[in-house]
Amino acid sequence: MAIEICKKLNIPLVHFSFPNTRRAGLSDTPNLGFKGMLSLVESLINRVLFNDV
């Protein structure tokens, strides 16, 4: 439901949860702590600047 609303309003959406069922990835990207925060900020910046994460 959130995806459809964001598409309709043209709002970037960043999924950040564990487990993330919307994205496949075989990397060791952290989700917790300082490194997890850096990963979240990186995802947000990429989504806003490039609308492609």
CHARMM internal coordinates of N, CA and C (Angstrom, degrees):
IC EDIT
DIST 1 N 1 CA 1.4346
DIST 1 CA 1 C 1.5264
ANGL 1 N 1 CA 1 C 111.37
DIST 1 C 2 N 1.3269
ANGL 1 CA 1 C 2 N 117.42
DIHE 1 N 1 CA 1 C 2 N -40.14
DIST 2 N 2 CA 1.4581
ANGL 1 C 2 N 2 CA 120.80
DIHE 1 CA 1 C 2 N 2 CA -179.48
DIST 2 CA 2 C 1.5274
ANGL 2 N 2 CA 2 C 111.04
DIHE 1 C 2 N 2 CA 2 C -64.28
DIST 2 C 3 N 1.3215
ANGL 2 CA 2 C 3 N 116.50
DIHE 2 N 2 CA 2 C 3 N -35.51
DIST 3 N 3 CA 1.4631
ANGL 2 C 3 N 3 CA 120.25
DIHE 2 CA 2 C 3 N 3 CA -179.32
DIST 3 CA 3 C 1.5210
ANGL 3 N 3 CA 3 C 110.54
DIHE 2 C 3 N 3 CA 3 C -63.50
DIST 3 C 4 N 1.3153
ANGL 3 CA 3 C 4 N 116.98
DIHE 3 N 3 CA 3 C 4 N -44.78
DIST 4 N 4 CA 1.4685
ANGL 3 C 4 N 4 CA 120.46
DIHE 3 CA 3 C 4 N 4 CA -179.72
DIST 4 CA 4 C 1.5239
ANGL 4 N 4 CA 4 C 111.48
DIHE 3 C 4 N 4 CA 4 C -64.51
DIST 4 C 5 N 1.3266
ANGL 4 CA 4 C 5 N 117.26
DIHE 4 N 4 CA 4 C 5 N -40.36
DIST 5 N 5 CA 1.4697
ANGL 4 C 5 N 5 CA 120.63
DIHE 4 CA 4 C 5 N 5 CA 179.28
DIST 5 CA 5 C 1.5207
ANGL 5 N 5 CA 5 C 110.42
DIHE 4 C 5 N 5 CA 5 C -64.47
DIST 5 C 6 N 1.3213
ANGL 5 CA 5 C 6 N 117.16
DIHE 5 N 5 CA 5 C 6 N -44.64
DIST 6 N 6 CA 1.4646
ANGL 5 C 6 N 6 CA 120.69
DIHE 5 CA 5 C 6 N 6 CA -179.66
DIST 6 CA 6 C 1.5210
ANGL 6 N 6 CA 6 C 111.48
DIHE 5 C 6 N 6 CA 6 C -65.22
DIST 6 C 7 N 1.3199
ANGL 6 CA 6 C 7 N 117.59
DIHE 6 N 6 CA 6 C 7 N -38.48
DIST 7 N 7 CA 1.4649
ANGL 6 C 7 N 7 CA 120.26
DIHE 6 CA 6 C 7 N 7 CA 177.13
DIST 7 CA 7 C 1.5201
ANGL 7 N 7 CA 7 C 110.71
DIHE 6 C 7 N 7 CA 7 C -65.05
DIST 7 C 8 N 1.3242
ANGL 7 CA 7 C 8 N 116.26
DIHE 7 N 7 CA 7 C 8 N -42.31
DIST 8 N 8 CA 1.4628
ANGL 7 C 8 N 8 CA 120.85
DIHE 7 CA 7 C 8 N 8 CA -179.22
DIST 8 CA 8 C 1.5257
ANGL 8 N 8 CA 8 C 111.58
DIHE 7 C 8 N 8 CA 8 C -63.92
DIST 8 C 9 N 1.3364
ANGL 8 CA 8 C 9 N 117.02
DIHE 8 N 8 CA 8 C 9 N -40.35
DIST 9 N 9 CA 1.4608
ANGL 8 C 9 N 9 CA 121.73
DIHE 8 CA 8 C 9 N 9 CA -178.40
DIST 9 CA 9 C 1.5235
ANGL 9 N 9 CA 9 C 113.13
DIHE 8 C 9 N 9 CA 9 C -91.70
DIST 9 C 10 N 1.3430
ANGL 9 CA 9 C 10 N 116.76
DIHE 9 N 9 CA 9 C 10 N -0.39
DIST 10 N 10 CA 1.4648
ANGL 9 C 10 N 10 CA 122.98
DIHE 9 CA 9 C 10 N 10 CA -179.20
DIST 10 CA 10 C 1.5319
ANGL 10 N 10 CA 10 C 111.25
DIHE 9 C 10 N 10 CA 10 C 57.35
DIST 10 C 11 N 1.3347
ANGL 10 CA 10 C 11 N 115.12
DIHE 10 N 10 CA 10 C 11 N 48.91
DIST 11 N 11 CA 1.4571
ANGL 10 C 11 N 11 CA 122.57
DIHE 10 CA 10 C 11 N 11 CA 179.34
DIST 11 CA 11 C 1.5238
ANGL 11 N 11 CA 11 C 108.18
DIHE 10 C 11 N 11 CA 11 C -110.42
DIST 11 C 12 N 1.3394
ANGL 11 CA 11 C 12 N 118.77
DIHE 11 N 11 CA 11 C 12 N 129.91
DIST 12 N 12 CA 1.4601
ANGL 11 C 12 N 12 CA 120.32
DIHE 11 CA 11 C 12 N 12 CA 176.81
DIST 12 CA 12 C 1.5268
ANGL 12 N 12 CA 12 C 110.97
DIHE 11 C 12 N 12 CA 12 C -63.53
DIST 12 C 13 N 1.3134
ANGL 12 CA 12 C 13 N 116.61
DIHE 12 N 12 CA 12 C 13 N 139.42
DIST 13 N 13 CA 1.4584
ANGL 12 C 13 N 13 CA 121.94
DIHE 12 CA 12 C 13 N 13 CA 179.87
DIST 13 CA 13 C 1.5189
ANGL 13 N 13 CA 13 C 108.94
DIHE 12 C 13 N 13 CA 13 C -123.03
DIST 13 C 14 N 1.3284
ANGL 13 CA 13 C 14 N 116.51
DIHE 13 N 13 CA 13 C 14 N 126.80
DIST 14 N 14 CA 1.4563
ANGL 13 C 14 N 14 CA 122.04
DIHE 13 CA 13 C 14 N 14 CA 177.51
DIST 14 CA 14 C 1.5181
ANGL 14 N 14 CA 14 C 107.84
DIHE 13 C 14 N 14 CA 14 C -115.45
DIST 14 C 15 N 1.3283
ANGL 14 CA 14 C 15 N 116.33
DIHE 14 N 14 CA 14 C 15 N 120.09
DIST 15 N 15 CA 1.4619
ANGL 14 C 15 N 15 CA 121.07
DIHE 14 CA 14 C 15 N 15 CA 176.15
DIST 15 CA 15 C 1.5166
ANGL 15 N 15 CA 15 C 107.73
DIHE 14 C 15 N 15 CA 15 C -84.89
DIST 15 C 16 N 1.3142
ANGL 15 CA 15 C 16 N 116.37
DIHE 15 N 15 CA 15 C 16 N 122.82
DIST 16 N 16 CA 1.4633
ANGL 15 C 16 N 16 CA 120.33
DIHE 15 CA 15 C 16 N 16 CA 177.72
DIST 16 CA 16 C 1.5138
ANGL 16 N 16 CA 16 C 107.86
DIHE 15 C 16 N 16 CA 16 C -140.25
DIST 16 C 17 N 1.3066
ANGL 16 CA 16 C 17 N 115.45
DIHE 16 N 16 CA 16 C 17 N 92.56
DIST 17 N 17 CA 1.4579
ANGL 16 C 17 N 17 CA 120.63
DIHE 16 CA 16 C 17 N 17 CA 179.68
DIST 17 CA 17 C 1.5209
ANGL 17 N 17 CA 17 C 108.81
DIHE 16 C 17 N 17 CA 17 C -155.44
DIST 17 C 18 N 1.3021
ANGL 17 CA 17 C 18 N 115.03
DIHE 17 N 17 CA 17 C 18 N 170.63
DIST 18 N 18 CA 1.4534
ANGL 17 C 18 N 18 CA 119.54
DIHE 17 CA 17 C 18 N 18 CA 175.99
DIST 18 CA 18 C 1.5113
ANGL 18 N 18 CA 18 C 108.23
DIHE 17 C 18 N 18 CA 18 C -131.55
DIST 18 C 19 N 1.2744
ANGL 18 CA 18 C 19 N 121.28
DIHE 18 N 18 CA 18 C 19 N 125.98
DIST 19 N 19 CA 1.4625
ANGL 18 C 19 N 19 CA 125.72
DIHE 18 CA 18 C 19 N 19 CA -7.30
DIST 19 CA 19 C 1.5185
ANGL 19 N 19 CA 19 C 111.19
DIHE 18 C 19 N 19 CA 19 C -79.33
DIST 19 C 20 N 1.2966
ANGL 19 CA 19 C 20 N 116.13
DIHE 19 N 19 CA 19 C 20 N 147.11
DIST 20 N 20 CA 1.4555
ANGL 19 C 20 N 20 CA 122.02
DIHE 19 CA 19 C 20 N 20 CA 178.30
DIST 20 CA 20 C 1.5189
ANGL 20 N 20 CA 20 C 107.67
DIHE 19 C 20 N 20 CA 20 C -91.44
DIST 20 C 21 N 1.3126
ANGL 20 CA 20 C 21 N 116.78
DIHE 20 N 20 CA 20 C 21 N 112.33
DIST 21 N 21 CA 1.4598
ANGL 20 C 21 N 21 CA 121.11
DIHE 20 CA 20 C 21 N 21 CA -176.31
DIST 21 CA 21 C 1.5181
ANGL 21 N 21 CA 21 C 112.66
DIHE 20 C 21 N 21 CA 21 C -94.85
DIST 21 C 22 N 1.3182
ANGL 21 CA 21 C 22 N 117.78
DIHE 21 N 21 CA 21 C 22 N -0.87
DIST 22 N 22 CA 1.4640
ANGL 21 C 22 N 22 CA 121.74
DIHE 21 CA 21 C 22 N 22 CA -178.30
DIST 22 CA 22 C 1.5228
ANGL 22 N 22 CA 22 C 112.97
DIHE 21 C 22 N 22 CA 22 C -97.97
DIST 22 C 23 N 1.3147
ANGL 22 CA 22 C 23 N 117.33
DIHE 22 N 22 CA 22 C 23 N -4.99
DIST 23 N 23 CA 1.4575
ANGL 22 C 23 N 23 CA 119.52
DIHE 22 CA 22 C 23 N 23 CA -174.02
DIST 23 CA 23 C 1.5246
ANGL 23 N 23 CA 23 C 109.71
DIHE 22 C 23 N 23 CA 23 C -145.14
DIST 23 C 24 N 1.3061
ANGL 23 CA 23 C 24 N 115.59
DIHE 23 N 23 CA 23 C 24 N 134.65
DIST 24 N 24 CA 1.4621
ANGL 23 C 24 N 24 CA 120.07
DIHE 23 CA 23 C 24 N 24 CA 177.00
DIST 24 CA 24 C 1.5211
ANGL 24 N 24 CA 24 C 108.83
DIHE 23 C 24 N 24 CA 24 C -95.44
DIST 24 C 25 N 1.3009
ANGL 24 CA 24 C 25 N 115.86
DIHE 24 N 24 CA 24 C 25 N 135.86
DIST 25 N 25 CA 1.4551
ANGL 24 C 25 N 25 CA 119.10
DIHE 24 CA 24 C 25 N 25 CA 178.36
DIST 25 CA 25 C 1.5130
ANGL 25 N 25 CA 25 C 110.54
DIHE 24 C 25 N 25 CA 25 C -161.78
DIST 25 C 26 N 1.2902
ANGL 25 CA 25 C 26 N 115.33
DIHE 25 N 25 CA 25 C 26 N 132.24
DIST 26 N 26 CA 1.4548
ANGL 25 C 26 N 26 CA 120.58
DIHE 25 CA 25 C 26 N 26 CA 179.43
DIST 26 CA 26 C 1.5206
ANGL 26 N 26 CA 26 C 109.26
DIHE 25 C 26 N 26 CA 26 C -111.45
DIST 26 C 27 N 1.3109
ANGL 26 CA 26 C 27 N 115.47
DIHE 26 N 26 CA 26 C 27 N 53.90
DIST 27 N 27 CA 1.4554
ANGL 26 C 27 N 27 CA 119.65
DIHE 26 CA 26 C 27 N 27 CA 179.40
DIST 27 CA 27 C 1.5183
ANGL 27 N 27 CA 27 C 109.33
DIHE 26 C 27 N 27 CA 27 C -121.61
DIST 27 C 28 N 1.2999
ANGL 27 CA 27 C 28 N 115.48
DIHE 27 N 27 CA 27 C 28 N 169.30
DIST 28 N 28 CA 1.4621
ANGL 27 C 28 N 28 CA 120.27
DIHE 27 CA 27 C 28 N 28 CA 179.68
DIST 28 CA 28 C 1.5318
ANGL 28 N 28 CA 28 C 110.50
DIHE 27 C 28 N 28 CA 28 C -101.45
DIST 28 C 29 N 1.3280
ANGL 28 CA 28 C 29 N 116.56
DIHE 28 N 28 CA 28 C 29 N 42.20
DIST 29 N 29 CA 1.4541
ANGL 28 C 29 N 29 CA 121.22
DIHE 28 CA 28 C 29 N 29 CA 178.61
DIST 29 CA 29 C 1.5247
ANGL 29 N 29 CA 29 C 109.11
DIHE 28 C 29 N 29 CA 29 C -67.25
DIST 29 C 30 N 1.3352
ANGL 29 CA 29 C 30 N 117.08
DIHE 29 N 29 CA 29 C 30 N 123.83
DIST 30 N 30 CA 1.4651
ANGL 29 C 30 N 30 CA 119.54
DIHE 29 CA 29 C 30 N 30 CA -178.22
DIST 30 CA 30 C 1.5250
ANGL 30 N 30 CA 30 C 112.30
DIHE 29 C 30 N 30 CA 30 C -73.90
DIST 30 C 31 N 1.3294
ANGL 30 CA 30 C 31 N 116.19
DIHE 30 N 30 CA 30 C 31 N 153.06
DIST 31 N 31 CA 1.4591
ANGL 30 C 31 N 31 CA 122.02
DIHE 30 CA 30 C 31 N 31 CA 178.26
DIST 31 CA 31 C 1.5177
ANGL 31 N 31 CA 31 C 112.59
DIHE 30 C 31 N 31 CA 31 C -116.66
DIST 31 C 32 N 1.3145
ANGL 31 CA 31 C 32 N 118.47
DIHE 31 N 31 CA 31 C 32 N -12.33
DIST 32 N 32 CA 1.4597
ANGL 31 C 32 N 32 CA 122.28
DIHE 31 CA 31 C 32 N 32 CA -175.71
DIST 32 CA 32 C 1.5172
ANGL 32 N 32 CA 32 C 111.40
DIHE 31 C 32 N 32 CA 32 C -123.63
DIST 32 C 33 N 1.3202
ANGL 32 CA 32 C 33 N 116.27
DIHE 32 N 32 CA 32 C 33 N 157.39
DIST 33 N 33 CA 1.4491
ANGL 32 C 33 N 33 CA 121.98
DIHE 32 CA 32 C 33 N 33 CA 174.24
DIST 33 CA 33 C 1.5177
ANGL 33 N 33 CA 33 C 113.41
DIHE 32 C 33 N 33 CA 33 C 75.01
DIST 33 C 34 N 1.3303
ANGL 33 CA 33 C 34 N 114.96
DIHE 33 N 33 CA 33 C 34 N -163.57
DIST 34 N 34 CA 1.4602
ANGL 33 C 34 N 34 CA 121.01
DIHE 33 CA 33 C 34 N 34 CA -177.08
DIST 34 CA 34 C 1.5229
ANGL 34 N 34 CA 34 C 111.62
DIHE 33 C 34 N 34 CA 34 C -62.56
DIST 34 C 35 N 1.3201
ANGL 34 CA 34 C 35 N 117.22
DIHE 34 N 34 CA 34 C 35 N -44.05
DIST 35 N 35 CA 1.4664
ANGL 34 C 35 N 35 CA 120.28
DIHE 34 CA 34 C 35 N 35 CA 179.57
DIST 35 CA 35 C 1.5247
ANGL 35 N 35 CA 35 C 111.35
DIHE 34 C 35 N 35 CA 35 C -66.47
DIST 35 C 36 N 1.3061
ANGL 35 CA 35 C 36 N 117.41
DIHE 35 N 35 CA 35 C 36 N -33.65
DIST 36 N 36 CA 1.4588
ANGL 35 C 36 N 36 CA 120.90
DIHE 35 CA 35 C 36 N 36 CA 175.53
DIST 36 CA 36 C 1.5169
ANGL 36 N 36 CA 36 C 111.52
DIHE 35 C 36 N 36 CA 36 C -66.00
DIST 36 C 37 N 1.3427
ANGL 36 CA 36 C 37 N 116.48
DIHE 36 N 36 CA 36 C 37 N -38.25
DIST 37 N 37 CA 1.4545
ANGL 36 C 37 N 37 CA 121.20
DIHE 36 CA 36 C 37 N 37 CA 177.23
DIST 37 CA 37 C 1.5244
ANGL 37 N 37 CA 37 C 110.34
DIHE 36 C 37 N 37 CA 37 C -64.49
DIST 37 C 38 N 1.3145
ANGL 37 CA 37 C 38 N 116.87
DIHE 37 N 37 CA 37 C 38 N -41.08
DIST 38 N 38 CA 1.4643
ANGL 37 C 38 N 38 CA 120.29
DIHE 37 CA 37 C 38 N 38 CA 177.32
DIST 38 CA 38 C 1.5261
ANGL 38 N 38 CA 38 C 110.96
DIHE 37 C 38 N 38 CA 38 C -63.15
DIST 38 C 39 N 1.3112
ANGL 38 CA 38 C 39 N 116.73
DIHE 38 N 38 CA 38 C 39 N -39.51
DIST 39 N 39 CA 1.4647
ANGL 38 C 39 N 39 CA 121.04
DIHE 38 CA 38 C 39 N 39 CA 177.63
DIST 39 CA 39 C 1.5228
ANGL 39 N 39 CA 39 C 110.87
DIHE 38 C 39 N 39 CA 39 C -63.51
DIST 39 C 40 N 1.3289
ANGL 39 CA 39 C 40 N 117.11
DIHE 39 N 39 CA 39 C 40 N -42.10
DIST 40 N 40 CA 1.4642
ANGL 39 C 40 N 40 CA 121.50
DIHE 39 CA 39 C 40 N 40 CA 178.38
DIST 40 CA 40 C 1.5242
ANGL 40 N 40 CA 40 C 111.08
DIHE 39 C 40 N 40 CA 40 C -64.11
DIST 40 C 41 N 1.3269
ANGL 40 CA 40 C 41 N 117.64
DIHE 40 N 40 CA 40 C 41 N -45.28
DIST 41 N 41 CA 1.4675
ANGL 40 C 41 N 41 CA 121.38
DIHE 40 CA 40 C 41 N 41 CA 179.34
DIST 41 CA 41 C 1.5229
ANGL 41 N 41 CA 41 C 110.20
DIHE 40 C 41 N 41 CA 41 C -62.14
DIST 41 C 42 N 1.3184
ANGL 41 CA 41 C 42 N 117.28
DIHE 41 N 41 CA 41 C 42 N -41.58
DIST 42 N 42 CA 1.4590
ANGL 41 C 42 N 42 CA 121.08
DIHE 41 CA 41 C 42 N 42 CA 178.02
DIST 42 CA 42 C 1.5301
ANGL 42 N 42 CA 42 C 111.03
DIHE 41 C 42 N 42 CA 42 C -61.10
DIST 42 C 43 N 1.3183
ANGL 42 CA 42 C 43 N 117.06
DIHE 42 N 42 CA 42 C 43 N -43.65
DIST 43 N 43 CA 1.4656
ANGL 42 C 43 N 43 CA 120.93
DIHE 42 CA 42 C 43 N 43 CA 178.57
DIST 43 CA 43 C 1.5211
ANGL 43 N 43 CA 43 C 111.51
DIHE 42 C 43 N 43 CA 43 C -63.67
DIST 43 C 44 N 1.3306
ANGL 43 CA 43 C 44 N 116.88
DIHE 43 N 43 CA 43 C 44 N -42.33
DIST 44 N 44 CA 1.4657
ANGL 43 C 44 N 44 CA 120.73
DIHE 43 CA 43 C 44 N 44 CA 179.24
DIST 44 CA 44 C 1.5223
ANGL 44 N 44 CA 44 C 111.85
DIHE 43 C 44 N 44 CA 44 C -63.59
DIST 44 C 45 N 1.3232
ANGL 44 CA 44 C 45 N 116.78
DIHE 44 N 44 CA 44 C 45 N -45.07
DIST 45 N 45 CA 1.4677
ANGL 44 C 45 N 45 CA 120.61
DIHE 44 CA 44 C 45 N 45 CA -179.87
DIST 45 CA 45 C 1.5207
ANGL 45 N 45 CA 45 C 110.57
DIHE 44 C 45 N 45 CA 45 C -63.73
DIST 45 C 46 N 1.3264
ANGL 45 CA 45 C 46 N 117.29
DIHE 45 N 45 CA 45 C 46 N -44.11
DIST 46 N 46 CA 1.4613
ANGL 45 C 46 N 46 CA 119.86
DIHE 45 CA 45 C 46 N 46 CA 178.45
DIST 46 CA 46 C 1.5191
ANGL 46 N 46 CA 46 C 111.55
DIHE 45 C 46 N 46 CA 46 C -61.62
DIST 46 C 47 N 1.3299
ANGL 46 CA 46 C 47 N 117.04
DIHE 46 N 46 CA 46 C 47 N -40.94
DIST 47 N 47 CA 1.4661
ANGL 46 C 47 N 47 CA 120.63
DIHE 46 CA 46 C 47 N 47 CA -179.29
DIST 47 CA 47 C 1.5249
ANGL 47 N 47 CA 47 C 110.70
DIHE 46 C 47 N 47 CA 47 C -65.70
DIST 47 C 48 N 1.3196
ANGL 47 CA 47 C 48 N 117.66
DIHE 47 N 47 CA 47 C 48 N -42.94
DIST 48 N 48 CA 1.4652
ANGL 47 C 48 N 48 CA 120.94
DIHE 47 CA 47 C 48 N 48 CA -178.05
DIST 48 CA 48 C 1.5273
ANGL 48 N 48 CA 48 C 111.11
DIHE 47 C 48 N 48 CA 48 C -71.23
DIST 48 C 49 N 1.3219
ANGL 48 CA 48 C 49 N 117.33
DIHE 48 N 48 CA 48 C 49 N -45.34
DIST 49 N 49 CA 1.4656
ANGL 48 C 49 N 49 CA 120.10
DIHE 48 CA 48 C 49 N 49 CA -175.99
DIST 49 CA 49 C 1.5198
ANGL 49 N 49 CA 49 C 112.95
DIHE 48 C 49 N 49 CA 49 C -75.11
DIST 49 C 50 N 1.3111
ANGL 49 CA 49 C 50 N 116.69
DIHE 49 N 49 CA 49 C 50 N -42.29
DIST 50 N 50 CA 1.4570
ANGL 49 C 50 N 50 CA 119.87
DIHE 49 CA 49 C 50 N 50 CA -171.49
DIST 50 CA 50 C 1.5198
ANGL 50 N 50 CA 50 C 113.38
DIHE 49 C 50 N 50 CA 50 C -113.22
DIST 50 C 51 N 1.3310
ANGL 50 CA 50 C 51 N 117.27
DIHE 50 N 50 CA 50 C 51 N -9.01
DIST 51 N 51 CA 1.4594
ANGL 50 C 51 N 51 CA 122.83
DIHE 50 CA 50 C 51 N 51 CA -176.52
DIST 51 CA 51 C 1.5230
ANGL 51 N 51 CA 51 C 110.66
DIHE 50 C 51 N 51 CA 51 C 50.24
DIST 51 C 52 N 1.3246
ANGL 51 CA 51 C 52 N 114.80
DIHE 51 N 51 CA 51 C 52 N 36.20
DIST 52 N 52 CA 1.4611
ANGL 51 C 52 N 52 CA 121.25
DIHE 51 CA 51 C 52 N 52 CA -177.80
DIST 52 CA 52 C 1.5143
ANGL 52 N 52 CA 52 C 108.79
DIHE 51 C 52 N 52 CA 52 C -152.75
DIST 52 C 53 N 1.3200
ANGL 52 CA 52 C 53 N 116.46
DIHE 52 N 52 CA 52 C 53 N 108.06
DIST 53 N 53 CA 1.4603
ANGL 52 C 53 N 53 CA 119.78
DIHE 52 CA 52 C 53 N 53 CA 177.96
DIST 53 CA 53 C 1.5055
ANGL 53 N 53 CA 53 C 108.38
DIHE 52 C 53 N 53 CA 53 C -124.37
END
COOR INIT
IC SEED 1 N 1 CA 1 C
IC BUILD
